[in-house]
Amino acid sequence: MNSSSRFSSDELLEILSLSHNATAIHSTMALTVQTANDAMLAIWGKDRSVIGLPLEEALPELKGQPFIGMMQAVLNTGITHEDVNTPADLVVNGKLQTFYFDFSYRAIKNAQGETYCLLHTATDVTDRYLKHQALLSAQKTEAALAREQSLNEELATTIEELSATNKELKDTQQKLEQLNTELEDRVARRTMALSKSEANFRNMILQAPVAIGLFKGYDMVLDMINDKFLQLWGRDKSVLGKRLEDALPELRDQPFIKIMQGVYATDVPYFGNEAKVMLERNGRMEEGFYNFINHPFKDAEGNTTGIIVVATDVTEQVQARKELEKAEEKTRFALEAANVGTWFLDVETREFVVSARLKEQFGYYADEEVTYEMAAAAIPDEYKEKVMKAVEKAITTGRDYVMEHPVIGHHDQKKRWVRAYGKLYPDDSGKLSHFSGLIIDITEQKQDEMRKNDFIGMVSHELKTPLTSLSAYAQMLYNKARNNDDGFTLGALEKVNTQVKKMSTMINGFLNVSRLESGRIFLNKHDFALDELVAEMIDDARLTIASHNINFTHSEPLMLNADRDKIGSVISNLLSNAVKYSPRGKNIQVECRLINNMAQISVKDEGMGVKPQDIEKIFDRYYRVESSHTQTVSGFGIGLYLCAEIVHRHDGKIGVESQKAEGSTFYFTLPVN
Ligand code: ADP
């Protein structure tokens, strides 16, 4: 296109003005409005009168808005400035209103490229913009609503949670309150209990069955003391609050206050055992014995503030014990003086304790330890078994133990005779577990007895010789009288013979006792038939006994290995006793049987019988039952003793069964071949 065909500016403006797009052209830096079409004027709210005016004047309301600056920058730089939805405040219809525009400021340049004016186009997008904004805001509101909704929901749950938490909190608070009240209650109760327990403590002290006192400070000031203590002192309550040495001046020269002060200073308790205390009671000094404890008394912080003393009066016990000790001393003295030894044996542990005297009796030194075995060792072998058996029997049966036996002194080898007495005593549980007793030295007595035995033996022996010749002469005279048919002499000599026989039985008895005692009796054993011997003895007895009926029953022949003469004497002894101790005309039943592999011979009479209390003793030497009947029967109480000795030496047993006034059955057993 050439320049002639180019439109002039005005023509161009004319064309522009027809455009519906709002257009204006500004020139110079004052942005003078060269032209503005109707659309632009409508936007501005102005009429054509603004054409030719600088923009600031044409639209004074632009002052303070960025547009004039922007346009000037485009004029200066030549760089187009465009934007959309830009708000501008314009006075339209006399009212300042905000409108929104899509606009552009474009620099129009000449052929030299110099900017000579600015083309301003704008579209009013207020409607669109506002609608869009309304939509946006509606969307926003919706989103906000949705957010709010969810927020609300969240809030609701949060509220719910909160209210639950709140409830919990409330509950907890309630519980706490309850706990608090309980705690307060408890504290109150504790406090009460504490004061109660303190009161109890005081009461306990005051009512305690033992003497209790509390002494405060180093000076031992009486702080609390019970009646028991006051009684023990023989004082009244006026001592309270006083120092101990002022309350009981008599204690000043006794060690007790110092001991208490020692406990106070060192904190170490002190235990007094059977302490002797001198106290002034009723104007007199009296001796008493006390067990006591001095214990440090501490306050709540653990500081020792005093001493607690607990005391028990043991005066009576101590005195009783002293009495007992005195009595024991006396007994010991008496025992020593009487040459009596004592022993103690624990049945279970076999612990053996003996006195010094007993040790001496057994030939040990008084200071040497003597065991049960050592004591037993001093007993000669021939007695040992018997003694041990007797001890065990006493222990198992609980019966008293009495035994005579010799001992051979361990160191001095001296023979002594002793008599031992033993008894079982119960322990605390009532079990018979202590076996103790005495041992008396009977050596002298025994020697006397032996001398007596020897004497009896000697006398018996001496008496036997004249008796034998007496018997021989009587026999000769008997023969002579028979030849002469001298009836009277014959009768008299028969009586002499009977008496001589009686006498010789007696003398033989004594002789046997003396032999037995001195251990000079020996068994002369042979094999023989027991039933035959019994029959013989019965026949012999029948020769002299016409007063009783003697019957003999026996089952089978019984062979023995024994001393025939001595067993014969046992049978004859039992027969003669049956005659002696039962009335005339009564029966005597003799039996010979085998029982449990032992031959048993029994002699049953219908006489006076033996009382139970005598049964044990009639086999003792010289023992005779005392009764009006036995007084009329001669005897020395040696027959059964000899029988028992003979039977025992044959390892047999002897005994009696008797019903009062129904007679007795004496029996003995002997081992068969
Ligand atoms: P003795 O007959 O010489 O007195 P014994 O030793 O034979 O001596 O007897 C001892 C005691 O036993 C007698 O004194 C008598 O009391 C009692 N005795 C013995 N045998 C019988 C009996 N068969 N019946 C009743 N008592 C008897």
Boltz pocket constraint, residues with backbone or C-beta under 6 A from the ligand:
constraints:
  - pocket:
      binder: B
      contacts: [[A, 573], [A, 574], [A, 577], [A, 578], [A, 580], [A, 581], [A, 582], [A, 605], [A, 607], [A, 608], [A, 609], [A, 610], [A, 618], [A, 620], [A, 623], [A, 624], [A, 625], [A, 626], [A, 630], [A, 633], [A, 634], [A, 635], [A, 636], [A, 637], [A, 638], [A, 639], [A, 640], [A, 641], [A, 664]]
      max_distance: 6.0
